[in-house]
């Protein structure tokens, strides 16, 4: 999709929900280690790094990873990482590390666990049949006192099948509710006329949940 320019999920500005809830997400702490699964080339990574945090992204497509460093004018190195069957792109100060690999190949033995997970375009991109595996994987990467900000969408999937995938509240609670507390921070309708015409849906709810271990 990157090669053909089908990148409607990419935002050239810091995500407003990340900016709004950053203090809650970091618990007001400095130098947090933050994971962005299926990161693409989001500018959130540069923004978080500029604030002093260490950013680790995971992406399966080479193009956005290289474009991120080029567009943000960040010098980087590339190294093969056998443990993830891929590569890691590092900024010179190593405060930004982007893994080019299958998301499920990155585990705690490679990068340890994370203080923060920012999931903006990841769960909604995962195949429905892989959701349980995905949620379990994310929880395995989060520290016991870690914090997880999950941004999802919900709409009438009988009229449009995605992407992004629709994720119901029941699904969120099934995936995370047994082990975690889930706090709903936001729910609002971000439908556009384009969505109404092309996707034939009447609502497109964006939902933001704050997840921590029980």
N, C-alpha and C positions, 0 to 999 in steps of 0.2 A: 504493500500500500504506500510505503514511503516513496518507492521508485516512480509510481504513477501520480504522486502528489495528492493522494487521498488521505489527507491528514487533518481532518476537521476537528480532531481532539486537541491539536496543538494550539497553545495560547502564547502569544508573544509577550504577555505581561504576567507578573506574579499572580498566581491564582488568588482571587479575593478571599476565599474561605481559609486558605493557608495563612494569609496575612492577618485576617480577623482573629483567628484562634491560635496564633503562634505561641503566645505566652502560656496558654493552657496546655498546648501540645508539648512545650519544652519544660513545663512546670516552672517557668521563670529562670531556668538554669542556662548557663553558658556552656559552650563547647560540647554540645550534644552530638551523638553519632546517629545520623538520620538515614533511613533506607527509603528509597523511592523505587518500588517495583515497576517494571515496564515504563521506564522513565522517559523514553523518547529523547527529545532535546529540550525538555522544559526549562525555562529560565528560572524556575523555582530553585534549581540546583545552585545556580550562580548566586542568587539572592540569599539563600541559606548559608552558603560558604562565606559570602561577604560579611555576614553577621557573626562569623567565628565558629560555625558548626562544621563538622566533618560530614561529607555527603557521599553516600554510596548508592549508585544507581545500577539497575540491571536492565538490559535491553537485548533483544535477539537480532535486531537489524543494525547493520554496520553504519549505514548512511546517517541516521540521526545522531549517533554517538560522535562521529567525526565532525558533523556539522555543528554540534554543540560547542566543541572546543574551538572550531574555526570562527563561528559567529560571535562567540564571547571573547575571542582573542586571548585564549588561554593556551600557553605552551604545554605540551603533554608528551608522555612516553607511552609506548605500547609494549606489553609483555605477554607471552603465552602463559596460561595458567592451566596446567594439566588437571588440577583438581576439579575445575568447572568445565573442562573440555572446551575452553574458549580463551579469551584474552581479557586483559584489564588495561584500560586507558587511565592514566594517572596524570593529574596536574603536577607541576614541578614541586609544589609544596605538599603533595599527596593528600590535600584536604578534599579533593574531589576524585573519586575512583569509580569509574563506570565499567561494569563487567559486560562483555559481549558474549552472551551464553544463554542457554536455556535457564529460565528463572528457577526451576526446581533443582538445578545443579549447584546453586549458591547455597551453602549451608553454614552452620555456626562454626564448623571446623576451618572454614576459609576466612571468614570475616568476624567471627565472634557473634555476639548478640547486639541488638540495637536499643538505644534509649527511646527512639522515635521511629514510627513508620508513617509515611504520608502516602496514602493510596488514593490517587485521584483518577487514574485512567487504567487501572490494573484489574481489579475484580470485575469491572464492567466489560473487560475485554476477554476474560477467561471463558473457555467453553463451559457450558452448563455442567457437563459431566465431570469437569475437573475442579469444580468449586470447593468441594469438601477437602480435597487434597491441597488446594491453594490456601484455604483458610488455615488448615493445620500447619502448613509450611510457614506461613506468616507468623503464626503464634510461636513456632519453634525458633524463630529468629528474633523475637522480642524478649527483652529482659523482664524479669518478674515484676519490676516496678516500671516497666516501659509504658509508653502511651502511643495509641494508634488512632490516626484521623482517617476516617473512611468516607469518601465522597462517591455516592452512587446515584443512579437514575431509576425512575419507575414510570412506566407508561403502559398502554394497552398493547401487549405483545401479540395479541391475536390480529392486530392490524399492521404491525411492523415488527420484524424479527431482529432488528439490530444490524450493525453495531451502532452505538454501544448497547450492551445487553441490559434489559430491564431486570432490576433486582428488588424483589418485594421485601417488606419488613419481616415477613415470616422466614424468608430465606436467610436474611442477616442474622436473625435470632437462632435459627437452626445451625448456622455455621459457627457462630461465636458465643452464643448464649450460655452454653454449658460451662465454659471455662472463664468467661469474661462478663464484666459489667458493660452494658451498652447504654450510653447517654445520647439521646437525640438532641443535637444542637440546632439544626435547621431543617426545614422542609418548605420548599417554595416551588411554584410553577414557573419554569423558564422556557415555556413553549414559544416558538417563533412562528411567523406566518409560513416560512419555508418548510418547517416541520409539518405544519397542518396540511399543506398542499402536497408535499412529497411523501410523507410518512403516513398520512391519513389518520393522525391521532389528534385528540382534543386536549390532552394534558401531557406535560413532560416535567415530572417532579424531580428536582435535585434534592438529595438528602445528605446531611452531614452527621456522622455519628462519631462519638469519642469512646474508644474502647480501651479498657484496662483489665488486667487479670483480677479475679475475685480474691 
